[in-house]
Amino acid sequence: MTIEEMLALSPVIPAIKNDVSLDEAISSDSEIIFVIMANLLNIERVVTSLKEAGKKVFIHVDMIDGLSSSNYGVEYIVEKIQPFGIITTKHNIVSFALKMKIPVIQRFFILDSFSFEKTLSHIQENKPMAVEVLPGLMPKILHSLASKIDRPLITGGLISSKEDIVSALSAGACAVSTTDTKLWNI
């Protein structure tokens, strides 16, 4: 199954940042789960629980407390924890992950026209499997970016209602990630 097909089946992606929402992520309808905050002591248990529930887990490697988001950190996560894929903001990590043949979503923060142009440049250069942009409440920017890239576009950040999700999807995003558990099964 391609990432596009997975995102079509799971347009709302639970993003968990603590053990409190782990059980809700496991029982969610989504096939994909983003682990956006963890630490070296709990990451293996969290990912194992999600994988046992049949979820495809993407770990935000930049946000694992106690682990350097270096090539060695990524190699450790890929070999020891074995997620379905990783998320990173770091360009060198995207290249390394692709060499390791693990799916990678590159996350970007678009704050102004300069960061928009740099995002386009990095997507063309790095060729991640998918792209996630934050904040998610920018329909005009999402539409513009979606029309200029050939990768699935995910958005997240500040998503707090069904209307925010519909707006992002209508603007060209394939999926929306959110930590708001009330939105995971809409």
Buried (B, 14 or more C-beta within 10 A) or exposed (E): EEBEEBBEEBBBBBBBBEEEBBEBBBEBEBBBBBBBBBEEEBBBEBBEBBBEBEBBBBBBBBBBEEBEBBBEBBBBBBEEBEBBBBBBBBEEBBBBBBEBEBBBBBBBEBEEEEEBEEBBEBBEEBBBBBBBBBBBBBBEBBBBBBEEBEBBBBBBBEBBEEEBBEBBBEBBBBBBBBBBBEBBEE
